[in-house]
Amino acid sequence: MNEEGISAWVNNSPVPYCSYPTKDYQGTASAMAPATQGAAHNNLLKSLRPC
C-alpha cells in the first residue's frame, strides 16, 4: 500500500489551514497561515482542513 503524502504546499485562501502527518486528521497539527507557502519534509502532509 502506497501512503505518500504532500511535500510542498501553497495556501492561497484567506483562512488558515492545519496539516496533519497522518490521514484522518491524526497527529500534531501544523498551521498553514493564509497567503503562505512551505514544505512538508519527507512527504509528512497526509491530511488537511481549515483550523
mmCIF entry with sequence, helices, sheets and N, C-alpha, C, O atoms, coordinates in Angstrom:
data_MODEL
# 
_entry.id   MODEL 
# 
_entity.id                         1 
_entity.type                       polymer 
_entity.pdbx_number_of_molecules   1 
# 
_entity_poly.entity_id                      1 
_entity_poly.type                           'polypeptide(L)' 
_entity_poly.nstd_linkage                   no 
_entity_poly.nstd_monomer                   no 
_entity_poly.pdbx_seq_one_letter_code       MNEEGISAWVNNSPVPYCSYPTKDYQGTASAMAPATQGAAHNNLLKSLRPC 
_entity_poly.pdbx_seq_one_letter_code_can   MNEEGISAWVNNSPVPYCSYPTKDYQGTASAMAPATQGAAHNNLLKSLRPC 
_entity_poly.pdbx_strand_id                 A 
# 
loop_
_entity_poly_seq.entity_id 
_entity_poly_seq.num 
_entity_poly_seq.mon_id 
_entity_poly_seq.hetero 
1 1  MET n 
1 2  ASN n 
1 3  GLU n 
1 4  GLU n 
1 5  GLY n 
1 6  ILE n 
1 7  SER n 
1 8  ALA n 
1 9  TRP n 
1 10 VAL n 
1 11 ASN n 
1 12 ASN n 
1 13 SER n 
1 14 PRO n 
1 15 VAL n 
1 16 PRO n 
1 17 TYR n 
1 18 CYS n 
1 19 SER n 
1 20 TYR n 
1 21 PRO n 
1 22 THR n 
1 23 LYS n 
1 24 ASP n 
1 25 TYR n 
1 26 GLN n 
1 27 GLY n 
1 28 THR n 
1 29 ALA n 
1 30 SER n 
1 31 ALA n 
1 32 MET n 
1 33 ALA n 
1 34 PRO n 
1 35 ALA n 
1 36 THR n 
1 37 GLN n 
1 38 GLY n 
1 39 ALA n 
1 40 ALA n 
1 41 HIS n 
1 42 ASN n 
1 43 ASN n 
1 44 LEU n 
1 45 LEU n 
1 46 LYS n 
1 47 SER n 
1 48 LEU n 
1 49 ARG n 
1 50 PRO n 
1 51 CYS n 
# 
_struct_asym.id          A 
_struct_asym.entity_id   1 
# 
loop_
_struct_conf.conf_type_id 
_struct_conf.id 
_struct_conf.pdbx_PDB_helix_id 
_struct_conf.beg_label_comp_id 
_struct_conf.beg_label_asym_id 
_struct_conf.beg_label_seq_id 
_struct_conf.pdbx_beg_PDB_ins_code 
_struct_conf.end_label_comp_id 
_struct_conf.end_label_asym_id 
_struct_conf.end_label_seq_id 
_struct_conf.pdbx_end_PDB_ins_code 
_struct_conf.beg_auth_comp_id 
_struct_conf.beg_auth_asym_id 
_struct_conf.beg_auth_seq_id 
_struct_conf.end_auth_comp_id 
_struct_conf.end_auth_asym_id 
_struct_conf.end_auth_seq_id 
_struct_conf.pdbx_PDB_helix_class 
_struct_conf.details 
_struct_conf.pdbx_PDB_helix_length 
HELX_P HELX_P1 AA1 LYS A 23 ? TYR A 25 ? LYS A 23 TYR A 25 5 ? 3 
HELX_P HELX_P2 AA2 HIS A 41 ? ASN A 43 ? HIS A 41 ASN A 43 5 ? 3 
# 
_struct_conf_type.id          HELX_P 
_struct_conf_type.criteria    ? 
_struct_conf_type.reference   ? 
# 
loop_
_struct_sheet.id 
_struct_sheet.type 
_struct_sheet.number_strands 
_struct_sheet.details 
AA1 ? 2 ? 
AA2 ? 3 ? 
# 
loop_
_struct_sheet_order.sheet_id 
_struct_sheet_order.range_id_1 
_struct_sheet_order.range_id_2 
_struct_sheet_order.offset 
_struct_sheet_order.sense 
AA1 1 2 ? anti-parallel 
AA2 1 2 ? anti-parallel 
AA2 2 3 ? anti-parallel 
# 
loop_
_struct_sheet_range.sheet_id 
_struct_sheet_range.id 
_struct_sheet_range.beg_label_comp_id 
_struct_sheet_range.beg_label_asym_id 
_struct_sheet_range.beg_label_seq_id 
_struct_sheet_range.pdbx_beg_PDB_ins_code 
_struct_sheet_range.end_label_comp_id 
_struct_sheet_range.end_label_asym_id 
_struct_sheet_range.end_label_seq_id 
_struct_sheet_range.pdbx_end_PDB_ins_code 
_struct_sheet_range.beg_auth_comp_id 
_struct_sheet_range.beg_auth_asym_id 
_struct_sheet_range.beg_auth_seq_id 
_struct_sheet_range.end_auth_comp_id 
_struct_sheet_range.end_auth_asym_id 
_struct_sheet_range.end_auth_seq_id 
AA1 1 ALA A 8  ? ASN A 11 ? ALA A 8  ASN A 11 
AA1 2 THR A 36 ? ALA A 39 ? THR A 36 ALA A 39 
AA2 1 SER A 30 ? MET A 32 ? SER A 30 MET A 32 
AA2 2 TYR A 17 ? TYR A 20 ? TYR A 17 TYR A 20 
AA2 3 SER A 47 ? PRO A 50 ? SER A 47 PRO A 50 
# 
loop_
_atom_site.group_PDB 
_atom_site.id 
_atom_site.type_symbol 
_atom_site.label_atom_id 
_atom_site.label_alt_id 
_atom_site.label_comp_id 
_atom_site.label_asym_id 
_atom_site.label_entity_id 
_atom_site.label_seq_id 
_atom_site.pdbx_PDB_ins_code 
_atom_site.Cartn_x 
_atom_site.Cartn_y 
_atom_site.Cartn_z 
_atom_site.occupancy 
_atom_site.B_iso_or_equiv 
_atom_site.pdbx_formal_charge 
_atom_site.auth_seq_id 
_atom_site.auth_comp_id 
_atom_site.auth_asym_id 
_atom_site.auth_atom_id 
_atom_site.pdbx_PDB_model_num 
ATOM 1   N N  . MET A 1 1  ? 0.845  -1.186 0.000  1.00 0.00 ? 1  MET A N  1 
ATOM 2   C CA . MET A 1 1  ? 0.000  0.000  0.000  1.00 0.00 ? 1  MET A CA 1 
ATOM 3   C C  . MET A 1 1  ? 0.883  1.239  0.000  1.00 0.00 ? 1  MET A C  1 
ATOM 4   O O  . MET A 1 1  ? 1.810  1.346  0.803  1.00 0.00 ? 1  MET A O  1 
ATOM 5   N N  . ASN A 1 2  ? 0.605  2.151  -0.875 1.00 0.00 ? 2  ASN A N  1 
ATOM 6   C CA . ASN A 1 2  ? 1.389  3.371  -1.004 1.00 0.00 ? 2  ASN A CA 1 
ATOM 7   C C  . ASN A 1 2  ? 0.715  4.484  -0.218 1.00 0.00 ? 2  ASN A C  1 
ATOM 8   O O  . ASN A 1 2  ? -0.439 4.822  -0.480 1.00 0.00 ? 2  ASN A O  1 
ATOM 9   N N  . GLU A 1 3  ? 1.429  5.053  0.743  1.00 0.00 ? 3  GLU A N  1 
ATOM 10  C CA . GLU A 1 3  ? 0.855  6.122  1.565  1.00 0.00 ? 3  GLU A CA 1 
ATOM 11  C C  . GLU A 1 3  ? 1.684  7.389  1.460  1.00 0.00 ? 3  GLU A C  1 
ATOM 12  O O  . GLU A 1 3  ? 2.062  7.982  2.470  1.00 0.00 ? 3  GLU A O  1 
ATOM 13  N N  . GLU A 1 4  ? 1.964  7.802  0.223  1.00 0.00 ? 4  GLU A N  1 
ATOM 14  C CA . GLU A 1 4  ? 2.724  9.020  0.026  1.00 0.00 ? 4  GLU A CA 1 
ATOM 15  C C  . GLU A 1 4  ? 1.908  10.221 0.462  1.00 0.00 ? 4  GLU A C  1 
ATOM 16  O O  . GLU A 1 4  ? 0.677  10.196 0.458  1.00 0.00 ? 4  GLU A O  1 
ATOM 17  N N  . GLY A 1 5  ? 2.616  11.266 0.835  1.00 0.00 ? 5  GLY A N  1 
ATOM 18  C CA . GLY A 1 5  ? 1.957  12.499 1.233  1.00 0.00 ? 5  GLY A CA 1 
ATOM 19  C C  . GLY A 1 5  ? 2.399  13.638 0.341  1.00 0.00 ? 5  GLY A C  1 
ATOM 20  O O  . GLY A 1 5  ? 2.998  13.421 -0.713 1.00 0.00 ? 5  GLY A O  1 
ATOM 21  N N  . ILE A 1 6  ? 2.107  14.830 0.761  1.00 0.00 ? 6  ILE A N  1 
ATOM 22  C CA . ILE A 1 6  ? 2.453  16.039 0.030  1.00 0.00 ? 6  ILE A CA 1 
ATOM 23  C C  . ILE A 1 6  ? 3.751  16.594 0.598  1.00 0.00 ? 6  ILE A C  1 
ATOM 24  O O  . ILE A 1 6  ? 3.950  16.598 1.813  1.00 0.00 ? 6  ILE A O  1 
ATOM 25  N N  . SER A 1 7  ? 4.633  17.063 -0.279 1.00 0.00 ? 7  SER A N  1 
ATOM 26  C CA . SER A 1 7  ? 5.916  17.567 0.202  1.00 0.00 ? 7  SER A CA 1 
ATOM 27  C C  . SER A 1 7  ? 6.021  19.095 0.150  1.00 0.00 ? 7  SER A C  1 
ATOM 28  O O  . SER A 1 7  ? 6.907  19.663 0.789  1.00 0.00 ? 7  SER A O  1 
ATOM 29  N N  . ALA A 1 8  ? 5.141  19.772 -0.593 1.00 0.00 ? 8  ALA A N  1 
ATOM 30  C CA . ALA A 1 8  ? 5.155  21.235 -0.663 1.00 0.00 ? 8  ALA A CA 1 
ATOM 31  C C  . ALA A 1 8  ? 3.719  21.722 -0.781 1.00 0.00 ? 8  ALA A C  1 
ATOM 32  O O  . ALA A 1 8  ? 2.861  21.016 -1.312 1.00 0.00 ? 8  ALA A O  1 
ATOM 33  N N  . TRP A 1 9  ? 3.457  22.925 -0.288 1.00 0.00 ? 9  TRP A N  1 
ATOM 34  C CA . TRP A 1 9  ? 2.098  23.448 -0.297 1.00 0.00 ? 9  TRP A CA 1 
ATOM 35  C C  . TRP A 1 9  ? 2.080  24.956 -0.488 1.00 0.00 ? 9  TRP A C  1 
ATOM 36  O O  . TRP A 1 9  ? 3.073  25.637 -0.237 1.00 0.00 ? 9  TRP A O  1 
ATOM 37  N N  . VAL A 1 10 ? 0.926  25.475 -0.940 1.00 0.00 ? 10 VAL A N  1 
ATOM 38  C CA . VAL A 1 10 ? 0.654  26.906 -1.051 1.00 0.00 ? 10 VAL A CA 1 
ATOM 39  C C  . VAL A 1 10 ? -0.770 27.112 -0.538 1.00 0.00 ? 10 VAL A C  1 
ATOM 40  O O  . VAL A 1 10 ? -1.700 26.460 -1.011 1.00 0.00 ? 10 VAL A O  1 
ATOM 41  N N  . ASN A 1 11 ? -0.941 28.006 0.414  1.00 0.00 ? 11 ASN A N  1 
ATOM 42  C CA . ASN A 1 11 ? -2.272 28.341 0.917  1.00 0.00 ? 11 ASN A CA 1 
ATOM 43  C C  . ASN A 1 11 ? -2.685 29.667 0.297  1.00 0.00 ? 11 ASN A C  1 
ATOM 44  O O  . ASN A 1 11 ? -2.298 30.733 0.774  1.00 0.00 ? 11 ASN A O  1 
ATOM 45  N N  . ASN A 1 12 ? -3.474 29.593 -0.769 1.00 0.00 ? 12 ASN A N  1 
ATOM 46  C CA . ASN A 1 12 ? -3.970 30.796 -1.444 1.00 0.00 ? 12 ASN A CA 1 
ATOM 47  C C  . ASN A 1 12 ? -5.289 31.283 -0.868 1.00 0.00 ? 12 ASN A C  1 
ATOM 48  O O  . ASN A 1 12 ? -5.851 32.260 -1.362 1.00 0.00 ? 12 ASN A O  1 
ATOM 49  N N  . SER A 1 13 ? -5.782 30.638 0.142  1.00 0.00 ? 13 SER A N  1 
ATOM 50  C CA . SER A 1 13 ? -7.080 31.004 0.715  1.00 0.00 ? 13 SER A CA 1 
ATOM 51  C C  . SER A 1 13 ? -6.920 32.103 1.775  1.00 0.00 ? 13 SER A C  1 
ATOM 52  O O  . SER A 1 13 ? -5.808 32.370 2.231  1.00 0.00 ? 13 SER A O  1 
ATOM 53  N N  . PRO A 1 14 ? -8.022 32.732 2.161  1.00 0.00 ? 14 PRO A N  1 
ATOM 54  C CA . PRO A 1 14 ? -7.962 33.761 3.198  1.00 0.00 ? 14 PRO A CA 1 
ATOM 55  C C  . PRO A 1 14 ? -8.051 33.188 4.623  1.00 0.00 ? 14 PRO A C  1 
ATOM 56  O O  . PRO A 1 14 ? -8.055 33.951 5.589  1.00 0.00 ? 14 PRO A O  1 
ATOM 57  N N  . VAL A 1 15 ? -8.121 31.865 4.763  1.00 0.00 ? 15 VAL A N  1 
ATOM 58  C CA . VAL A 1 15 ? -8.235 31.240 6.088  1.00 0.00 ? 15 VAL A CA 1 
ATOM 59  C C  . VAL A 1 15 ? -7.037 30.334 6.361  1.00 0.00 ? 15 VAL A C  1 
ATOM 60  O O  . VAL A 1 15 ? -6.455 29.785 5.425  1.00 0.00 ? 15 VAL A O  1 
ATOM 61  N N  . PRO A 1 16 ? -6.660 30.169 7.632  1.00 0.00 ? 16 PRO A N  1 
ATOM 62  C CA . PRO A 1 16 ? -5.571 29.243 7.957  1.00 0.00 ? 16 PRO A CA 1 
ATOM 63  C C  . PRO A 1 16 ? -6.031 27.795 7.802  1.00 0.00 ? 16 PRO A C  1 
ATOM 64  O O  . PRO A 1 16 ? -7.188 27.467 8.068  1.00 0.00 ? 16 PRO A O  1 
ATOM 65  N N  . TYR A 1 17 ? -5.127 26.952 7.376  1.00 0.00 ? 17 TYR A N  1 
ATOM 66  C CA . TYR A 1 17 ? -5.381 25.510 7.286  1.00 0.00 ? 17 TYR A CA 1 
ATOM 67  C C  . TYR A 1 17 ? -4.424 24.798 8.218  1.00 0.00 ? 17 TYR A C  1 
ATOM 68  O O  . TYR A 1 17 ? -3.336 25.295 8.510  1.00 0.00 ? 17 TYR A O  1 
ATOM 69  N N  . CYS A 1 18 ? -4.832 23.642 8.679  1.00 0.00 ? 18 CYS A N  1 
ATOM 70  C CA . CYS A 1 18 ? -3.968 22.807 9.507  1.00 0.00 ? 18 CYS A CA 1 
ATOM 71  C C  . CYS A 1 18 ? -3.652 21.535 8.744  1.00 0.00 ? 18 CYS A C  1 
ATOM 72  O O  . CYS A 1 18 ? -4.543 20.899 8.181  1.00 0.00 ? 18 CYS A O  1 
ATOM 73  N N  . SER A 1 19 ? -2.384 21.168 8.728  1.00 0.00 ? 19 SER A N  1 
ATOM 74  C CA . SER A 1 19 ? -1.959 19.927 8.087  1.00 0.00 ? 19 SER A CA 1 
ATOM 75  C C  . SER A 1 19 ? -1.606 18.920 9.172  1.00 0.00 ? 19 SER A C  1 
ATOM 76  O O  . SER A 1 19 ? -1.193 19.285 10.272 1.00 0.00 ? 19 SER A O  1 
ATOM 77  N N  . TYR A 1 20 ? -1.776 17.657 8.841  1.00 0.00 ? 20 TYR A N  1 
ATOM 78  C CA . TYR A 1 20 ? -1.554 16.574 9.797  1.00 0.00 ? 20 TYR A CA 1 
ATOM 79  C C  . TYR A 1 20 ? -0.639 15.520 9.181  1.00 0.00 ? 20 TYR A C  1 
ATOM 80  O O  . TYR A 1 20 ? -0.701 15.283 7.975  1.00 0.00 ? 20 TYR A O  1 
ATOM 81  N N  . PRO A 1 21 ? 0.207  14.885 9.991  1.00 0.00 ? 21 PRO A N  1 
ATOM 82  C CA . PRO A 1 21 ? 1.167  13.912 9.477  1.00 0.00 ? 21 PRO A CA 1 
ATOM 83  C C  . PRO A 1 21 ? 0.568  12.546 9.168  1.00 0.00 ? 21 PRO A C  1 
ATOM 84  O O  . PRO A 1 21 ? 1.256  11.684 8.621  1.00 0.00 ? 21 PRO A O  1 
ATOM 85  N N  . THR A 1 22 ? -0.697 12.333 9.506  1.00 0.00 ? 22 THR A N  1 
ATOM 86  C CA . THR A 1 22 ? -1.358 11.064 9.215  1.00 0.00 ? 22 THR A CA 1 
ATOM 87  C C  . THR A 1 22 ? -2.734 11.340 8.628  1.00 0.00 ? 22 THR A C  1 
ATOM 88  O O  . THR A 1 22 ? -3.261 12.444 8.759  1.00 0.00 ? 22 THR A O  1 
ATOM 89  N N  . LYS A 1 23 ? -3.309 10.341 7.984  1.00 0.00 ? 23 LYS A N  1 
ATOM 90  C CA . LYS A 1 23 ? -4.641 10.529 7.423  1.00 0.00 ? 23 LYS A CA 1 
ATOM 91  C C  . LYS A 1 23 ? -5.675 10.625 8.537  1.00 0.00 ? 23 LYS A C  1 
ATOM 92  O O  . LYS A 1 23 ? -5.399 10.266 9.682  1.00 0.00 ? 23 LYS A O  1 
ATOM 93  N N  . ASP A 1 24 ? -6.844 11.102 8.205  1.00 0.00 ? 24 ASP A N  1 
ATOM 94  C CA . ASP A 1 24 ? -7.947 11.269 9.154  1.00 0.00 ? 24 ASP A CA 1 
ATOM 95  C C  . ASP A 1 24 ? -7.636 12.273 10.259 1.00 0.00 ? 24 ASP A C  1 
ATOM 96  O O  . ASP A 1 24 ? -8.143 12.143 11.373 1.00 0.00 ? 24 ASP A O  1 
ATOM 97  N N  . TYR A 1 25 ? -6.807 13.274 9.962  1.00 0.00 ? 25 TYR A N  1 
ATOM 98  C CA . TYR A 1 25 ? -6.521 14.383 10.876 1.00 0.00 ? 25 TYR A CA 1 
ATOM 99  C C  . TYR A 1 25 ? -5.926 13.938 12.205 1.00 0.00 ? 25 TYR A C  1 
ATOM 100 O O  . TYR A 1 25 ? -6.235 14.525 13.242 1.00 0.00 ? 25 TYR A O  1 
ATOM 101 N N  . GLN A 1 26 ? -5.098 12.935 12.194 1.00 0.00 ? 26 GLN A N  1 
ATOM 102 C CA . GLN A 1 26 ? -4.466 12.427 13.407 1.00 0.00 ? 26 GLN A CA 1 
ATOM 103 C C  . GLN A 1 26 ? -3.051 12.981 13.521 1.00 0.00 ? 26 GLN A C  1 
ATOM 104 O O  . GLN A 1 26 ? -2.417 13.289 12.512 1.00 0.00 ? 26 GLN A O  1 
ATOM 105 N N  . GLY A 1 27 ? -2.564 13.106 14.736 1.00 0.00 ? 27 GLY A N  1 
ATOM 106 C CA . GLY A 1 27 ? -1.219 13.608 14.985 1.00 0.00 ? 27 GLY A CA 1 
ATOM 107 C C  . GLY A 1 27 ? -1.229 15.088 15.300 1.00 0.00 ? 27 GLY A C  1 
ATOM 108 O O  . GLY A 1 27 ? -2.289 15.703 15.416 1.00 0.00 ? 27 GLY A O  1 
ATOM 109 N N  . THR A 1 28 ? -0.064 15.645 15.435 1.00 0.00 ? 28 THR A N  1 
ATOM 110 C CA . THR A 1 28 ? 0.088  17.059 15.784 1.00 0.00 ? 28 THR A CA 1 
ATOM 111 C C  . THR A 1 28 ? -0.105 17.925 14.549 1.00 0.00 ? 28 THR A C  1 
ATOM 112 O O  . THR A 1 28 ? 0.567  17.730 13.536 1.00 0.00 ? 28 THR A O  1 
ATOM 113 N N  . ALA A 1 29 ? -1.020 18.881 14.632 1.00 0.00 ? 29 ALA A N  1 
ATOM 114 C CA . ALA A 1 29 ? -1.318 19.777 13.515 1.00 0.00 ? 29 ALA A CA 1 
ATOM 115 C C  . ALA A 1 29 ? -0.233 20.825 13.352 1.00 0.00 ? 29 ALA A C  1 
ATOM 116 O O  . ALA A 1 29 ? 0.371  21.278 14.324 1.00 0.00 ? 29 ALA A O  1 
ATOM 117 N N  . SER A 1 30 ? 0.001  21.200 12.104 1.00 0.00 ? 30 SER A N  1 
ATOM 118 C CA . SER A 1 30 ? 0.891  22.312 11.762 1.00 0.00 ? 30 SER A CA 1 
ATOM 119 C C  . SER A 1 30 ? 0.056  23.348 11.030 1.00 0.00 ? 30 SER A C  1 
ATOM 120 O O  . SER A 1 30 ? -0.621 23.027 10.053 1.00 0.00 ? 30 SER A O  1 
ATOM 121 N N  . ALA A 1 31 ? 0.099  24.595 11.499 1.00 0.00 ? 31 ALA A N  1 
ATOM 122 C CA . ALA A 1 31 ? -0.708 25.654 10.893 1.00 0.00 ? 31 ALA A CA 1 
ATOM 123 C C  . ALA A 1 31 ? -0.091 26.149 9.593  1.00 0.00 ? 31 ALA A C  1 
ATOM 124 O O  . ALA A 1 31 ? 1.126  26.281 9.465  1.00 0.00 ? 31 ALA A O  1 
ATOM 125 N N  . MET A 1 32 ? -0.972 26.418 8.632  1.00 0.00 ? 32 MET A N  1 
ATOM 126 C CA . MET A 1 32 ? -0.588 26.991 7.346  1.00 0.00 ? 32 MET A CA 1 
ATOM 127 C C  . MET A 1 32 ? -1.324 28.322 7.239  1.00 0.00 ? 32 MET A C  1 
ATOM 128 O O  . MET A 1 32 ? -2.511 28.348 6.916  1.00 0.00 ? 32 MET A O  1 
ATOM 129 N N  . ALA A 1 33 ? -0.638 29.413 7.504  1.00 0.00 ? 33 ALA A N  1 
ATOM 130 C CA . ALA A 1 33 ? -1.257 30.741 7.508  1.00 0.00 ? 33 ALA A CA 1 
ATOM 131 C C  . ALA A 1 33 ? -1.745 31.122 6.111  1.00 0.00 ? 33 ALA A C  1 
ATOM 132 O O  . ALA A 1 33 ? -1.217 30.627 5.115  1.00 0.00 ? 33 ALA A O  1 
ATOM 133 N N  . PRO A 1 34 ? -2.762 32.008 6.028  1.00 0.00 ? 34 PRO A N  1 
ATOM 134 C CA . PRO A 1 34 ? -3.238 32.474 4.725  1.00 0.00 ? 34 PRO A CA 1 
ATOM 135 C C  . PRO A 1 34 ? -2.111 33.117 3.925  1.00 0.00 ? 34 PRO A C  1 
ATOM 136 O O  . PRO A 1 34 ? -1.218 33.753 4.486  1.00 0.00 ? 34 PRO A O  1 
ATOM 137 N N  . ALA A 1 35 ? -2.166 32.943 2.617  1.00 0.00 ? 35 ALA A N  1 
ATOM 138 C CA . ALA A 1 35 ? -1.220 33.554 1.670  1.00 0.00 ? 35 ALA A CA 1 
ATOM 139 C C  . ALA A 1 35 ? 0.233  33.201 1.973  1.00 0.00 ? 35 ALA A C  1 
ATOM 140 O O  . ALA A 1 35 ? 1.111  34.059 1.878  1.00 0.00 ? 35 ALA A O  1 
ATOM 141 N N  . THR A 1 36 ? 0.492  31.947 2.337  1.00 0.00 ? 36 THR A N  1 
ATOM 142 C CA . THR A 1 36 ? 1.859  31.485 2.586  1.00 0.00 ? 36 THR A CA 1 
ATOM 143 C C  . THR A 1 36 ? 2.123  30.191 1.821  1.00 0.00 ? 36 THR A C  1 
ATOM 144 O O  . THR A 1 36 ? 1.210  29.586 1.259  1.00 0.00 ? 36 THR A O  1 
ATOM 145 N N  . GLN A 1 37 ? 3.373  29.787 1.810  1.00 0.00 ? 37 GLN A N  1 
ATOM 146 C CA . GLN A 1 37 ? 3.764  28.525 1.194  1.00 0.00 ? 37 GLN A CA 1 
ATOM 147 C C  . GLN A 1 37 ? 4.850  27.883 2.037  1.00 0.00 ? 37 GLN A C  1 
ATOM 148 O O  . GLN A 1 37 ? 5.490  28.552 2.849  1.00 0.00 ? 37 GLN A O  1 
ATOM 149 N N  . GLY A 1 38 ? 5.058  26.597 1.847  1.00 0.00 ? 38 GLY A N  1 
ATOM 150 C CA . GLY A 1 38 ? 6.068  25.911 2.628  1.00 0.00 ? 38 GLY A CA 1 
ATOM 151 C C  . GLY A 1 38 ? 6.293  24.488 2.166  1.00 0.00 ? 38 GLY A C  1 
ATOM 152 O O  . GLY A 1 38 ? 5.819  24.074 1.108  1.00 0.00 ? 38 GLY A O  1 
ATOM 153 N N  . ALA A 1 39 ? 7.022  23.755 2.975  1.00 0.00 ? 39 ALA A N  1 
ATOM 154 C CA . ALA A 1 39 ? 7.358  22.373 2.662  1.00 0.00 ? 39 ALA A CA 1 
ATOM 155 C C  . ALA A 1 39 ? 6.979  21.474 3.828  1.00 0.00 ? 39 ALA A C  1 
ATOM 156 O O  . ALA A 1 39 ? 7.016  21.885 4.988  1.00 0.00 ? 39 ALA A O  1 
ATOM 157 N N  . ALA A 1 40 ? 6.620  20.261 3.504  1.00 0.00 ? 40 ALA A N  1 
ATOM 158 C CA . ALA A 1 40 ? 6.365  19.225 4.496  1.00 0.00 ? 40 ALA A CA 1 
ATOM 159 C C  . ALA A 1 40 ? 7.435  18.160 4.252  1.00 0.00 ? 40 ALA A C  1 
ATOM 160 O O  . ALA A 1 40 ? 7.287  17.320 3.365  1.00 0.00 ? 40 ALA A O  1 
ATOM 161 N N  . HIS A 1 41 ? 8.486  18.197 5.021  1.00 0.00 ? 41 HIS A N  1 
ATOM 162 C CA . HIS A 1 41 ? 9.624  17.313 4.805  1.00 0.00 ? 41 HIS A CA 1 
ATOM 163 C C  . HIS A 1 41 ? 9.225  15.840 4.874  1.00 0.00 ? 41 HIS A C  1 
ATOM 164 O O  . HIS A 1 41 ? 8.400  15.446 5.697  1.00 0.00 ? 41 HIS A O  1 
ATOM 165 N N  . ASN A 1 42 ? 9.815  15.048 4.011  1.00 0.00 ? 42 ASN A N  1 
ATOM 166 C CA . ASN A 1 42 ? 9.561  13.597 3.935  1.00 0.00 ? 42 ASN A CA 1 
ATOM 167 C C  . ASN A 1 42 ? 8.100  13.266 3.638  1.00 0.00 ? 42 ASN A C  1 
ATOM 168 O O  . ASN A 1 42 ? 7.585  12.242 4.087  1.00 0.00 ? 42 ASN A O  1 
ATOM 169 N N  . ASN A 1 43 ? 7.434  14.139 2.879  1.00 0.00 ? 43 ASN A N  1 
ATOM 170 C CA . ASN A 1 43 ? 6.033  13.905 2.496  1.00 0.00 ? 43 ASN A CA 1 
ATOM 171 C C  . ASN A 1 43 ? 5.122  13.673 3.701  1.00 0.00 ? 43 ASN A C  1 
ATOM 172 O O  . ASN A 1 43 ? 4.242  12.814 3.662  1.00 0.00 ? 43 ASN A O  1 
ATOM 173 N N  . LEU A 1 44 ? 5.336  14.442 4.772  1.00 0.00 ? 44 LEU A N  1 
ATOM 174 C CA . LEU A 1 44 ? 4.590  14.224 6.004  1.00 0.00 ? 44 LEU A CA 1 
ATOM 175 C C  . LEU A 1 44 ? 3.202  14.854 6.045  1.00 0.00 ? 44 LEU A C  1 
ATOM 176 O O  . LEU A 1 44 ? 2.503  14.701 7.047  1.00 0.00 ? 44 LEU A O  1 
ATOM 177 N N  . LEU A 1 45 ? 2.779  15.552 5.004  1.00 0.00 ? 45 LEU A N  1 
ATOM 178 C CA . LEU A 1 45 ? 1.441  16.127 4.998  1.00 0.00 ? 45 LEU A CA 1 
ATOM 179 C C  . LEU A 1 45 ? 0.487  15.089 4.398  1.00 0.00 ? 45 LEU A C  1 
ATOM 180 O O  . LEU A 1 45 ? 0.518  14.826 3.196  1.00 0.00 ? 45 LEU A O  1 
ATOM 181 N N  . LYS A 1 46 ? -0.362 14.501 5.256  1.00 0.00 ? 46 LYS A N  1 
ATOM 182 C CA . LYS A 1 46 ? -1.267 13.431 4.819  1.00 0.00 ? 46 LYS A CA 1 
ATOM 183 C C  . LYS A 1 46 ? -2.735 13.847 4.820  1.00 0.00 ? 46 LYS A C  1 
ATOM 184 O O  . LYS A 1 46 ? -3.531 13.274 4.076  1.00 0.00 ? 46 LYS A O  1 
ATOM 185 N N  . SER A 1 47 ? -3.114 14.831 5.640  1.00 0.00 ? 47 SER A N  1 
ATOM 186 C CA . SER A 1 47 ? -4.492 15.329 5.648  1.00 0.00 ? 47 SER A CA 1 
ATOM 187 C C  . SER A 1 47 ? -4.487 16.822 5.960  1.00 0.00 ? 47 SER A C  1 
ATOM 188 O O  . SER A 1 47 ? -3.539 17.353 6.538  1.00 0.00 ? 47 SER A O  1 
ATOM 189 N N  . LEU A 1 48 ? -5.571 17.481 5.561  1.00 0.00 ? 48 LEU A N  1 
ATOM 190 C CA . LEU A 1 48 ? -5.608 18.945 5.591  1.00 0.00 ? 48 LEU A CA 1 
ATOM 191 C C  . LEU A 1 48 ? -7.051 19.403 5.811  1.00 0.00 ? 48 LEU A C  1 
ATOM 192 O O  . LEU A 1 48 ? -7.984 18.835 5.244  1.00 0.00 ? 48 LEU A O  1 
ATOM 193 N N  . ARG A 1 49 ? -7.223 20.437 6.642  1.00 0.00 ? 49 ARG A N  1 
ATOM 194 C CA . ARG A 1 49 ? -8.547 21.037 6.848  1.00 0.00 ? 49 ARG A CA 1 
ATOM 195 C C  . ARG A 1 49 ? -8.371 22.423 7.446  1.00 0.00 ? 49 ARG A C  1 
ATOM 196 O O  . ARG A 1 49 ? -7.313 22.729 7.996  1.00 0.00 ? 49 ARG A O  1 
ATOM 197 N N  . PRO A 1 50 ? -9.414 23.283 7.345  1.00 0.00 ? 50 PRO A N  1 
ATOM 198 C CA . PRO A 1 50 ? -9.338 24.599 7.979  1.00 0.00 ? 50 PRO A CA 1 
ATOM 199 C C  . PRO A 1 50 ? -9.144 24.447 9.488  1.00 0.00 ? 50 PRO A C  1 
ATOM 200 O O  . PRO A 1 50 ? -9.702 23.540 10.105 1.00 0.00 ? 50 PRO A O  1 
ATOM 201 N N  . CYS A 1 51 ? -8.361 25.328 10.063 1.00 0.00 ? 51 CYS A N  1 
ATOM 202 C CA . CYS A 1 51 ? -8.114 25.287 11.514 1.00 0.00 ? 51 CYS A CA 1 
ATOM 203 C C  . CYS A 1 51 ? -9.279 25.886 12.272 1.00 0.00 ? 51 CYS A C  1 
ATOM 204 O O  . CYS A 1 51 ? -9.254 25.939 13.502 1.00 0.00 ? 51 CYS A O  1 
# 
